[in-house]
Amino acid sequence: MPFGYDSGFDVATLETLTEAGVTSAQKTAGADLTFQVIVSSIGTNVVIRLEGSLDGTNYFNLSSSNSDTTITGNGAYGFSLSGCPVLYVRLRLVSFSGGTPSVATVLGAM
């Protein structure tokens, strides 16, 4: 069964990124998604993108404005998406400035 399908709420941990790139994709049946992003050892900033796909090959920005998110401080950040019917999701670390950042992601789906 896909993640988010067989219970009221599922949680999965994605890889921690320390350089620009993407986590592996998580297959999901949930239309309501929450990304918890924990940033540490930030220099100036990190730029992230929450991505979704219908086919597992072609990914797009899940932001309604099609923009990336810049984070300028260490800490935990939450991003909640409702009515987002995609089959696969992942997080992209687009870029970072300064430091040796670590970007950890926990995904929740319902």
C-alpha positions as CSV (number, residue, x, y, z in Angstrom):
1,M,0.0,0.0,0.0
2,P,1.2,3.5,-0.7
3,F,2.3,5.8,2.1
4,G,-0.7,7.6,3.6
5,Y,-3.3,5.1,2.3
6,D,-3.7,2.4,5.0
7,S,-4.1,4.5,8.2
8,G,-5.3,7.9,9.3
9,F,-1.8,9.4,9.3
10,D,1.6,8.1,8.2
11,V,5.1,9.5,8.9
12,A,8.3,8.7,7.0
13,T,11.9,10.0,7.3
14,L,13.6,11.0,4.1
15,E,17.4,11.2,3.7
16,T,19.4,14.1,5.3
17,L,20.9,16.3,2.6
18,T,24.3,18.0,3.1
19,E,24.8,19.1,-0.5
20,A,22.6,20.2,-3.4
21,G,20.4,17.4,-4.6
22,V,17.2,15.5,-3.9
23,T,16.0,12.9,-1.4
24,S,14.6,9.7,-2.7
25,A,11.0,9.9,-3.6
26,Q,8.3,8.6,-1.3
27,K,5.2,7.1,-2.9
28,T,2.1,8.5,-1.3
29,A,-1.7,8.2,-1.6
30,G,-2.2,11.1,0.7
31,A,-3.6,14.4,-0.6
32,D,-2.7,16.2,2.6
33,L,1.0,16.4,3.2
34,T,3.3,17.9,5.8
35,F,7.0,18.4,5.3
36,Q,9.0,18.9,8.5
37,V,12.4,20.3,7.5
38,I,15.1,20.5,10.2
39,V,18.1,22.7,9.2
40,S,21.4,22.8,11.2
41,S,24.9,24.2,10.6
42,I,23.5,26.9,8.3
43,G,25.9,29.6,7.1
44,T,23.9,32.3,5.3
45,N,20.9,30.4,3.9
46,V,19.6,27.2,2.3
47,V,17.1,27.1,-0.6
48,I,14.7,24.2,-0.7
49,R,11.9,23.0,-3.0
50,L,9.1,20.6,-2.1
51,E,8.5,18.5,-5.2
52,G,5.8,16.2,-6.4
53,S,5.2,13.9,-9.4
54,L,2.4,11.9,-11.0
55,D,4.7,9.4,-12.7
56,G,7.8,9.2,-10.5
57,T,10.0,10.6,-13.3
58,N,9.0,14.2,-13.9
59,Y,8.9,16.3,-10.8
60,F,7.4,19.8,-10.3
61,N,7.4,22.5,-7.5
62,L,4.5,22.0,-5.1
63,S,4.5,25.7,-4.2
64,S,1.4,27.4,-5.5
65,S,3.5,30.3,-6.6
66,N,6.1,27.9,-8.2
67,S,8.8,29.4,-6.0
68,D,11.6,28.0,-3.9
69,T,11.9,28.6,-0.2
70,T,14.9,30.3,1.4
71,I,15.7,29.5,5.0
72,T,18.1,31.7,6.9
73,G,18.3,30.1,10.3
74,N,18.8,26.8,12.0
75,G,15.6,25.1,13.3
76,A,12.6,23.1,12.4
77,Y,10.2,24.4,9.7
78,G,6.8,23.0,8.7
79,F,5.2,23.1,5.3
80,S,1.6,21.9,5.1
81,L,0.0,21.2,1.7
82,S,-3.7,20.4,1.4
83,G,-5.5,18.9,-1.6
84,C,-2.2,18.0,-3.2
85,P,-3.1,14.7,-5.1
86,V,0.4,13.6,-6.3
87,L,1.7,10.0,-6.3
88,Y,5.4,10.8,-5.3
89,V,7.0,13.5,-3.2
90,R,10.6,14.5,-2.3
91,L,12.6,17.4,-1.1
92,R,15.2,19.2,-3.2
93,L,18.1,21.1,-1.6
94,V,18.5,23.7,-4.4
95,S,21.5,25.6,-3.0
96,F,23.1,26.9,0.1
97,S,25.4,29.8,1.0
98,G,28.1,29.4,3.6
99,G,28.5,26.8,6.3
100,T,28.1,23.1,6.0
101,P,24.3,22.7,6.3
102,S,22.4,19.6,7.1
103,V,18.7,19.4,5.9
104,A,16.7,16.6,7.4
105,T,13.1,15.9,6.3
106,V,10.2,14.1,7.9
107,L,7.1,13.6,5.8
108,G,3.5,13.2,7.1
109,A,0.6,12.2,4.9
110,M,-3.1,11.6,5.4
